[in-house]
Amino acid sequence: MHSIFVQIAAYRDPELVPTVLDLIANAKYPKALHIVIGWQHAGDEDISKIKDLPQVKIVEVPHTKTKGACWIRSKIQQYYDGETYTLQLDSHHRFTKNWDETLIEMYKGLKEDGHEKPLLTAYLPSYQPKNDPGDRLQEVWQVNYDRFLPEGVIFLRPSTLREWKTRTKPAPSRALSAHFIFTQGRWCNEVPYDPDLYFHGEEISLAIRSWTRGYDLFCPHKVVIWHQYTREGQKKHWDDHTNWPNLNSLSYKRVKILLGVDGEDPDQINFGAYGLGTKRSLHEFELFAGVNFLTRRFHKHSIDEQVPPVPYKDEEDFNKGLCNWTKYCIDIYKPDLPETDYDFLVCVFKDDINTDLFRKDLDINEFNNLMNQDKNDKFIHIWREFNTAVRPTKWTIWPHSKSKGWECRILENKITYA
């Protein structure tokens, strides 16, 4: 008989109880589940419906004592007890009937195809608790690279898996989602969670640490589990902890050093068990996935969201496909744009000597759409994507009013690459 070590990190989440009940109710082998919950609570949550279930163990931590998602996941992993498989989740999910049998069949199929250590992972399609199951999205998502954050960490995002309706097997993946991992149970010992990471950087570092230890990443080719993304009105760790920026900054730096971003020397830190593996190299991963950490560039293959590996003849051919791709969000405080008759806003990115690198202005339609997108948001968010051989270090927004002409420029001189 197989067994599944289910890891659930929960932070003040009212969806925890329905998630666990749905997990068990839809499992074909519910007695094979060993569910460990890192329950970070404020003392006002009722989990009486699940706390005494034979499959469930609660690791109870007051929410004021926790140090972030990776810290609690590290605590949970310590309860691994030799189970055949492991499933890592958040605390807000829904499940298809016989989800466990489906994942095991996918895993065994990949093993039969010659993959020694398959790992299934994806940004799962969404559900909404207020209208469930009506709002469950019925399409397969994968994890893709979106951009390098200024701090040097890759920001990931979901996209629809190409041709998922006709696929008969899981698709190779270049990235990993922390809210859904299914693989052999020994992964908990072989790739232990780094408790010194906070949030951003968790997934890209975990993907590469797994891959360099011989794990092949795959996206399921059918819908198995759903995930709640927005969680509007729910408390997050950073809502309750004023020191989260310091934790996040240390985490960014740690990931930068681990992956050699901007030429950082990995020997600065003795990562020990939290470092890279030796079965495959970081550079081999870059060639597989289509990324270059030294120069913060993506290959066109990954920008186009194609399934890896990247096809290339040799490294020279691979390097020709690397793009100087920049994707950036400019956040403007709405009260800084008080007029009602703007006809356009200049939007330009500059380098550190004030040379224009890229310009794409906002016309009246884009501006009005952004202003009306979310009435409760105090900012508008202007996204721009462009190729550039030089990193932008500044941006300028310069509004033009029909009645008052040019207004004061809104300047940003804080695009830093820490």
N, C-alpha and C positions, 0 to 999 in steps of 0.2 A: 504493500500500500504506500502511496505517496503522501507527503504532507506539505503544507504551504505556510511559511512564516509571513504573515501579513503585517506590514509596518504602517502605522497610521500616526501622523503628527497632527495634533489638534490644538488650535489656539482660540479659546473662547468662542467656539463654533456651535451654533444651534443645529447645524446639519450633521453633527457627529453621530447622534443616536440613529436618525433615519438612514445614514450611510451604512452603519454597521449592521442594522437589521436587514437592509436590502442586500448587502454583501452576503450574509448568511443564507437568507431566504432563496437567493438565486444561484447558490452554489450547488453543483451536483453532489459534491462530497463535503457537506458542511462539517462533519466530524474530523476532517483532515486539516481544518484551518486552525492555526495558532496565531491569534490576533493580539498584537501588543500595541497599545495606544499610549502615546506620549501626551497626556491630558494636561495642558496648560490652562488652568481655570482661575476664575475670580471668586469662586465660592458660591455663585448664584446659578450655576447650571445643574440641571437635573439629568443624570445619566442612569437612573435606577433601572431602566428597561434593559440595559446592556451590561451593567457592572458585574452581575452575578452569573452571566452566561458562561458555560464551561469552556468555550473557545477563547474567552477574552481575558486579557491581563491588562490592568490599568497601571501605568507609571504616572503617578500623580505629582505634579509640580505646580506650586502657586505661580500665577502668571507674572508676578513681580520678580521672580527668581530666575526666569529663563533668559537665555542669551541668543535666541534666534532659531531659525528653522534648522540649520545644520547642527547646531548644538543639541537640539532635542532629537534629531534623527540619529545622531551618534549614540545618545543614551538608549534609544530603542534598539539599535543593532546589537547592543550588548546582551540582549535576551535571545539571540539566535541560538538554537539548540540542535543543530544538525538536520533541520528540515530539508526535504528534497528540493523545494523551490522557495523563492521569496517573491512577494508582491509588495511593492512600495507605493503608497497612496498619500493623498491629503485626506481631509476629513469631510469632504463634500463631493460625493460621487453617487452614481446610480449604475446598475449592472444588468446585462442581458442574462437571460436564462442559461444556466450551465456555463457561465463565464469561465469557470476554472477548467472545465474540460476543453473548452475552445482554446484557451491559452496554452494548455499542456500539449494539445495536438499541434499547434503552430510550432512550439518549441521543439517537439520531437521531430517534426518534419524538417526543420532546419538542421537538426543534428544528423538526420539521414542524408541530407545534402552535403555533409562534410564540414559543417561549422561546429567546432569543438565547444565553443562557449557562446551560444546565441543569447542575446539580450533584447527583449521586446520593449519598446518605449515609443511614446508619441505625446504630443499635445492632444488630449482627447477631445472629441466633439462636446459641445456644451449642452447643459440642461439648466432650467430655471425652476427652483423649488415652488414658486408661486403658481406655476402652470405646468406641473409635471404629471404625466409624461408628455403632455401636448407639445411642449417647447423643446423636446429632445431633437437635436440636430442629427439627421440621418446621413452623414457623410464622413469619410475617413480623413483625418488631419495628420499631417506630419510636422516635424520641427525643422525650422529653417533659420539660417543666419539672417539677421536684419541689418545690423551695423555694429561697428565698434563704438562703445561709449567713450567719451573723452578720457575716462579713467583707465581705458585699455582693455576692458572686458567686452566680450561679444554679447550683444543683446539678441535674444532669440524670439521668434514669433511663429505662430501656427500658419499653415497654408494647406489647401486641399491636396491630398496625394494624387499625383497624376495617374489617370487611368485606373483608379482604385476599383471601379465597378467590374472591370474585366480581369483583374489580377487574381491569381489562384494561390499565391504565396506572399508572405510578408516582404516588404521592400527594404533594401539597405537604407540606412539613415546616417547622416553626418553629425547628428546632434542627439541630445538626450533630454527627456522631461523628468523632473524630480517627482511629479505627481503621478507618474505611471512607469514603473519598472517591473518587468517580470523576467526572471532568469533563475539559474541554479542557486540554491541556498548558500553555497560556499562563497558567493559574491560578497556576502556580508563580512566574511573574514578576509577575503582577498582584496577588496576595495573598501576599506572602512571609511566612514564619513569623517571628514575633517571638521572637528568642532570649532575651529577658529575661523571658519568662513561664516558669513552672515546671510546674504541673500543673492544679490547679483554675483555671478561667477561660479555659483554652486554647480550649475548644470554643465557648462562647458568644461570645467575642470574634471567633473565626475565622468563625463563622456570620454575624455582623453585618458584619464587614469584607468578606466575600464578597458579601453581599446588597446592601450599599450601593455595591458596584462592578458591580451588575447581574446577579449570579448568582442564579438561582432554585433553591431547595433542594427536593429530592424524595426520598422514600423508595421504594425498589424495591417492586413489588407481588408479587414472588415471591422465594423463597429462592435466593440465588446463592452466598453465601459464609457460612461459620460462623466464630465467634470464641470463644476460650477466655477465661472471665472469672475464675474463682476462682484459678487458678495457685497452689494451696496448696504451701507449702514452697519456692517460688521466690523468689530475691532480687529486691528492687525497689531503685530508686535511693535511696529514703529509708532503706533498711536499712543502706546502706554509707556514707552521707554525713551527718555530724552537723550540717552547716550547712544542711540542707534546710529547717528552719523559717524561717530568714532569707530564703532564696530564695523560699519560698512566700509569706511576708508581703509582700515586694516585688512579687511577681506579683499578689497580691490587690489591692494599692493601685493598681497600674498599670491593671488591668481596671476598677476602680471609677472612676478618672479618665477612662478612655477612653469609658465608657458613661454618665457623669454620674450615677452612683448617689449618692443622698442630696444631689444638687445639686453634686457635685464639678465643678470647672471643668476641661474638657478642655484648655484652654490652659496648664495647669500644666506639661505635658510636650509637647515637640515630637516627636510620634510619627513624623513623616515617612512612609516607606513602610508603617509598621506602624499607621497611623491608619485612620480611616474613609474610605470612598469618597465620591464626589460625585454619583454617578448617582442615588442615592436617599438619603433622610435617615434618621437614627436614629429620628426620630419616626414616619416612615412604616413602619419595621420594627416599632415598638411596636404600631401599629394593625393591622398584618398579623398579628403573632404573638400579641397579647394579653398585653402586659406593660407595666409602667410602672417604669422604673428609678429615677426621682426618688423615688418613694414605696415602692418595693419591693413592688408589688402585681401580681397576675396577674388577667387577665380570666377570668370563669367558663368561657368557651369553651376556654381552655387548661387550666384546672383539670380540666375534664371530658374532656380528652384528645381533643378533636375535631380534625379535619383543618383547618388554616388555608386561607384567611384568615378572620379573625373577621368575621362579618356585623354591620353597624351602619349606622344611617341618617346619623348625624353624630357629631361628637366628644362631644357631650353624651350621646348614646345610648351611645356606647362607654364613657364614664366611669361610667355607671350599672352597667355589667357588671364593673367592677373590684372585686376582693374584698380585704379585709384578712386575707389568708390566712397563717397561721403553721403551719409544720411543724417540729418540733424533737425531737431525740433526747437524752434524759437518760441519762448513763452512770453507773452506781452500782457501786462496788467491792464485790464479793461479801462479803469479810470484814467490811464495815460492816453486814452484815445477818446476824448470827450465830445468831439464834434459829430454832427449828424449828417454831414454832406461831403464826406471823403469821396473822391473819385478814384484815387489809387494810392498805394503805399509802396515806396521803393523798398526792396528787400535785397541786400547785397552782403556777400561774405568777403572778408579781406584777410590778407596775411599779416604778419607782425610788423611789416613796414608800410602797411596801409594800401597795398596794391589790391585792386578788385580781382577776385578769383571767380566769382559766379554771381550772376544777378538774375532774379526772376521776381518781378513785382506782383503785388496783389491787386487784381482789378476789383471793381466794386462788388461783383458777384461773389468772389472768393471771400472778401472781407465780411460781407453781410452773412454769408453762410457760417463763418467762424464765430461771429459775434452772437449768432442765434442758436448755435449748436447745443449749448448747455447753459441755461439761464442761471444755474446755481454755481457754475464755475467762474471764478474771478479772473481767469486768464483766457486768452485765445492761444491756440497752439498751431504754429505755422511750420509745416513740414516741407523740407527741401531735400532733393536728392541730386547729386551731380558727381561727375568725374573731375578729379583735380590732382595734379602732380605735387602740389604744395598743400600742406594742411592749413585749413582756415583757423585763425586765432581770434577773429572778431566778426561780429555782424552789425549791420545797421538797418534799422527800420525808420523810414522818413515819410511821414504822412503828408498828403496834399489835400487841402480842403477847397472846395469850390468857392466858398465865400472869403476865406482867410488866407488862401495860398499855402505856401510851405510852412509847416509847423516845426517845432523843435525835433531834432533827430533823437531817436531812442537808440542808444549805443550800448554795445556789450563788448567788454574787453576781458572776458573771463573764460573763453574757450581754452581750457588748459588740458594738457595731456599728462596727467600725473603718473 
